[in-house]
Amino acid sequence: MFATDHGHDEVVRWLEASASYSPLHHVEVLTGRRTVELLRGDACASYNLRSGRSIRPLRPRAPFRPPCAPPRTETPYELALAWPNLPASQLILAAASPWSPASHRLWEPWFRERATVLCTIGYKLAYRLNREEHSFVDVWVSHVLAKAMAESV
């Protein structure tokens, strides 16, 4: 309101453009630990990292930039591709890849819960088998569970 009332049109345009930013847009300043917190928390639940679309506007906003700076239109995934050597970029790229046991910790809470339930089902089914228990679990986790998680995205 202050920017609108005082004729700062560029600031107003920047604020409107940054309304859909997620904290993950700040790849260059995120630490690895903070990136994992954001990926597992509300940042990913409200911003679809895999499709690059904002599901709803996020409350956290980007830090203030001078009004002459153009607003970011890239997704966190595209920014991570641009700076692949940063710790946050590596985590974002891993979280955007298909589900695997290695990337499980980076996914949103309801995805992790779904994977855990499906994995439990696989182990219960394997327990019913006498000799093929280990190979069944390997196939379940690497193929069935990965496909089920890919379809739920």
C-alpha positions, 0 to 999 in steps of 0.5 A: 500500500505504501508503494502504491500510495507514493507512486513507486510503480516498479516496486509494486510490480516487483512485489506482485511478481515475487508473490509466488516466490518460494524460499527455495528460489534463493538457491545461492544463499540457502544452506544444505540444512535449511534446504532440507527443512524447506523441501520437507516442510511447507515450501514444497507442499505449497510449491510444486517443485516438480512442475514448477507451478505455485499451488498457492501464494506463499507467505515468505517473500524474497528479500528486498531488491532494488526496483530496477532488478527484474523479477525472477521467473525461473523455478527453483529447479531451473535455478538449481540447474544454473548453479549445480555446485551449490549445496542447495542446488544438489538437494533441489535436483535430488528432490525433483528427481523420481522418488528413491530410497536415497531421496526419501528424506527430501520429499514432502511429509505426505509423500514420505508417509505414503512411501512408508505405508507402501514399503510396510505393505511390501515387507508384510507381503515378503514376510509371507514368503519363505525363501524369496523374502529378500528378492521380493523386497528388492523388487518391491522397493526398486520397482513397485514402490518407485512406480507408485510414488511416480504416479502420485506426483 
